[in-house]
Amino acid sequence: MLMGLPLFLLFSVYGVVNAYLPILLFRLGYTATMIGFLQGLFEAAGLVFPIFISSRVDRKGNYGQVMILLGLLMAAVLPPLVAFRNAWATALVLSLFALGYKGAVPVADALVNRILAHDGVNYGKVRVMGSIGFVCITLLLQFTPLVNAESPASIAFWIGFPAILFSLSVLLLPGLLKKYPEAPVSIESPASERGVKMLSEFPPAFWAGISLIFFGFLGMTPTQRFFSLYVQEYLHLQSYAGLWALSAAAEVPFMFLSGWFIRRWGTKRILLLSLAAITVRNLVYAVFPSFGGAVAGQLFHSVCFGLFHPAAVVFVSERAPKRLMVVGLTLYTSVSVGLASVLGNIGGGIIIDSLGYRPLFVLFSLCPLVGIGIFFASRKRFSRA
């Protein structure tokens, strides 16, 4: 599959950012509360691309060109992030970085789905290359001296390097710059009316799934955004990159086999199972605050993301109108993932500074339970009709 290498490189960027962005901000002198606000702003800025650009990408079908520009944007804004060490400058640069970082994933996912045509259930077999890239980069940086965790410049370089390689892979691999047929769009009504009409085309089952997935990702905020700080500041260990690699490695076989699980159990059951696993995972970190507890918690990533994400993508793709696939996937990325992360980052940073890390995990373990409760309270909405 042509998209294997670009996904490998794109999620290599994600590997470095997930493991080292909070550490980078910590080295720039920010408190946990400020890191939470900055990461929340980072997530919020990432919503801008989906809202204003995704429908245009759908119409134009120029996925490859857009991915190249987004990769270059990520690399270009990193030097100012290190050079200008004040909160306003950091907020501005992180917002620009988020446009590329958050925007590239739904465009890449949409291109994978376009290439797979009607075989979207096998999305996980392609997306697993991203997980492998995540594992490789985090293992590389854990067990080699390539990155200096004390140096923001060193961390920034290792974020930007795979971003540039990602752009080059899209440019050089044959077929990825192909333009797909434009989706039809009405020009008789103003853009605001078209936007409202566009959203009204999504069925109730789509929105019910978006809400369920939202509470799952909200529950994952401590493990996705504050885990490196937890390992460094609370457990007093320097093995956060290796533990990130462990979680990504655990997700690989489940993501690869996700198509089999989806065909056997269906997306709704997998989503519910994943939410329950997210709750248990958070409680493991809270009850067993040790290296062993961290290892056990990271292994839960196999279900909490390895099955959860492919099931969510297939759920969204099957229920979104075909001509609005990128919009549907971007709503998944921006609302279910992005908005959850915005709220989780802001709340999480405040909880850490006021209560500590163990209450952080306990409180966020409740979020998936809310999602499960909503599911059982509105089961009819989850039908495919």
N, C-alpha and C positions, 0 to 999 in steps of 0.2 A: 504494500500500500504506500503510495507516494507521500502521504501525509505523516508517515512514521517518523522520519528524521526531523521535520519541523516541530512535531509534537514533543519529540525527545528533547530538543533544544529549548522550546518554549517553557516546558515544565522544569528544565534545568534552572531557568531564571526563577521559577516559583520555588524551587528547592532552596536556593540561596536566600531569597527574600523571606520565606517562612522561617528559616532557621536564624537569619542574621539581621533582619530589619529592626526588630526590637532591641537587639544588642547594639546596632549602629546608633540608634536614637539614644540609647542609654549612654554610649560613649560620647555623644554630643552634649551630654549633661542634663537630660530631661528626666523628670520623676515618672513613676508608673502612671500617675494620673495624666500627666502631659503626654506620655507615650500613648496612652489610651485615646486621648483626644486627637492626637496627630494621626494615629492609625485609623480612627473613626473618620477623620476628614479624608484620609487617603481612600477609604472605601467609598465615601460619599461622592468624591470626585470621580471615581470609577463608574458611577451611574450616569455621568453626563454623556459619555460615548454611546452607550446603548440607547438612551432616550432620543438623541438627536441624529444619530448616524445609521443605526441598524436597518431601518426601513429602506434607506437609500442604498445600502449595500445589497439588500435583498433585490431591489429593482435593477440595479446595475449589474449584479453578478460578478463584480470585480474583487473577489475575496482575496486573491493572491496579492494584488497591488496594495490593498489596505493593510494586510498583514506585514508587508515589507515596511511601510511607513510607520506602523505602530512599533515594530521592533527597533527601528532607528530612533524613534522618539524616546523610548525607554533608555537607550544608551546615552543620548545627547544631554539629558537633564541631570545625570548623576554627578558630574563634576561640580555644578553649583550646589548640589545637596551637601557636599562635604565642605565647600569653600565658604559658604555663608551660614554662619552658625548663630542664627537667631530664630525665634519661633515663627515669625511671619514669613521669613525666607524659606524655612524648612517646610512650612505649610504650603506655600506656593509651588515649590519644586515637587513635593510629594503629590500634589494635585495633578501636575503635568505628567509625572511618571505614571500615575494611576490611569490616565487616559489610554496609554499604550498597554500597560500591564493588564488592566481589566478588560479593555476592548478587544484584545487579541484572541481571548479564549472563545467567546461566542462566535466570532467570525471563523475561527479554525473549526469549531464544532459544526457550524453550518456547512462549511466546505466538505468536511468528512461525510456529513449526511447527504449532501448533493452527490458526492462521488459514489456512496453506497446505494443511492437511489432508494429503492423500497426495502432494503435489507438493513434498516436502522437498528434492529435488535442486536446486530453484531458490532455496534459502535464500540463496545468495551474492548474487543480484540484489537482495534486500532488505537484507542485511547490509552491502552496499557503501555504503549511506547512512551507516553508522557510520564507515567509512573516510574518506568525504568530510568528515564532521564533524571527524574527527581532523586531516585536512589543513588545513581552513579555520581551525581555532583555532590550530594551530601556526604557520601562515603569518601569521595576524593578529598573534600575539604576537612573531614574529621581526621583522616589518617595521614595527611600530608601537611607540610608547613606552608602550603600555598597562600592561605588566607591568614592574616593576623587579626584575630578578633579584638585586639586592642586598638586597631587602626580603622577608622571610618573609611579612609581612602582605599585600603585593601579590600574591605567588604564591598564598596561601591564598584571597584574594578571587576570583581567576580560576579556581580549582578549584570554589569554592562557587557562583558565579554560574550556570554552565551546569547544575549539579546541580539548582538550584531551577527553572530553565527546563525541565529534563527532567521533573520532577514535575508542573509546570503543563501540559505538553504531554499527558501521560497523562490528567490530570484533564479537560482541555478538549476533546480530540479525541473525537468521537462514536464509540462502539463499543468503546473500549479498557477501559472498566470493566465490560464484559459478563462475567458469570460463566459458565464452561464447565461442562458436566455433570461431577459428581463421579465419580472413578474408584472402582470397588468396592474395599473393603478388609475383610479379616476382622477381627472383634473377639473371636474365641474364644481367641486366645493372647496372652500379654503382649507389650509393645512390643519387648523385646529379641529374643524369638523371631520376631516379625513382621519385625524388621530383618534377622535372619540369613536367614530364608526369602526376603525380598525380594531380597537380594543373590544368593542361590542361583538365582534365576530368570534371571539374566543368563548367556548362553551363553559357552563358552570363547573364541569369536571376539571377543566384546566385551572380555574381560579382556586378551587378547593385543593388541588394538588400543590399549587404554589404556596398556599398558606401552610399546609402540612410540612412541606420541605423547609419553609422559613423557620419554623420552630426547631427543626432538626439542626440547621446551620447555626441558629442562635445558641443552641446548647453546645455546639462545638467550638464556640469562641475561645474558651480558656485553652483548649488544646491546639487550636489553630493560630492564635495570636499572642498568647502569653506563655506558651510552654517553655520557650528558651529562657525567659526571665525566671520562671519557676525553677528550672533546673539549675540555673546559675546562682540566683539570689536566695532560694529557699533550701534546695538540696546541696548547694555549694559544690556543684560538679561542672566540669567543662565538656561534657559529652553530649551536648544538645544536638550537634549536627549528626552524630552517630545514632542517637535516638530518633531523630527525624528520618534518617535512612531506614531504620528498623520499621517504622510505621509505614513508610512507602513500600518497602519490600513485602510487608505483610499484605498490602492491598493488591499487589501484582497478580497473584494467582486468582483471587476472587474477581478482580476486574476482567481478567482474560476469560474467565468462565461465566461472566455475568449474563451473557446471552442464554446459556443453558439454564441458569437460575431463573431468569425472567420468563423463559418459555414454560418452565416447570411450575413456578409459584405465582407469576404475575407481578407487575410492578407495585401494586398496592400492598401486598403482603410483605414484599421486601422493604418498602418504605417504612412500614410499621415496625418490622424487626429491627431495622437500622436505628430508628428513634429510641427503641427500648435499649439497644446496645450503647447508644450515646449516653443515656442516663447512667447505666452501669459503669461505663468507662470513667465518667466524671467522679463517681463515688469511689472508684478504685484509687484515683490520685489523692482524694481527700482522706480516705481511711488508711492508706498505706503510703505515707510520704517518704519514700526511700527509692533507691536505685531500682530495686526489684519491683516496686509498685509502678515506677515509671515504665519499665520494660513491659510489664503486664498491660498497662494502659495503652501503650503504643501498639501492641498486638491487636487491640480492639479496632484499630484503623482498618483492618481487613473487611469488617462488616460496616463500620461507621462511615467509611468512604468508598472502599473498594466495591461494595455492592450498592451503597446508597446513591452515589453519583451517577453510575450508568442507569440505574433504575429511574432516577429523577429525569435524566436526559431523555430516555425512551418514553417515559410518561408524558413529558412536555411535548416531545416531537409528535407523538401519536395523537395528541389532543389539540395541538395548534393547527390552524388552517395551513395547508401545504404552502401556499404562496407567502405566508407570514412566518416561515420557520425561524429565520434569524430573529425576528421580533419576539417570537415565543421563547427561544433560547436566551435572548437577552433579558427578557422579563425574569426568567429563571435566575440568570446571573446577577441581575441588578436588584430584584426584590427578594427572592429567596436567599440568595447568597450575600449580595452587597448590603442591602438594608439591615439584614440580620447582623452582619459584621459591624456596621456603623454603630448600631445600638449596643451590641455586645462589647465593642472596644471601649466606648465611652463609659458604659456602666462597669466594665471589668476593671479598668484602670482605677476608678474611684473605689471600688470594693477592695482592691489590693492594698491601696494606701490607707484605707480606713479599717478594714477587717483582717486582711491577710489572704494568703493563697488558698488555704483549705476551705474557708467559707466561699471563696470564689467558685470552686468546683462544686460545692454542695448546692449553692443557689442556682447555678446554671444547669445542674442535673434535673431541675424541675421543668425547664423549658420544653424538652421533648415530650414530657408527660402531658403538657397542655396541648401539644399538637395531636397526640393520640386521643385525648379527650374530645377535641374538635372533630376528629375523624368519626368517632362513634356517635357523635351528636348530629352529624350531617352526612351519613353514609350514602344517601341517595344521590348527593351531588357528585360522588366519585364514580358514578356509572359513566360509561363511554359516551352515552347519548348527550 
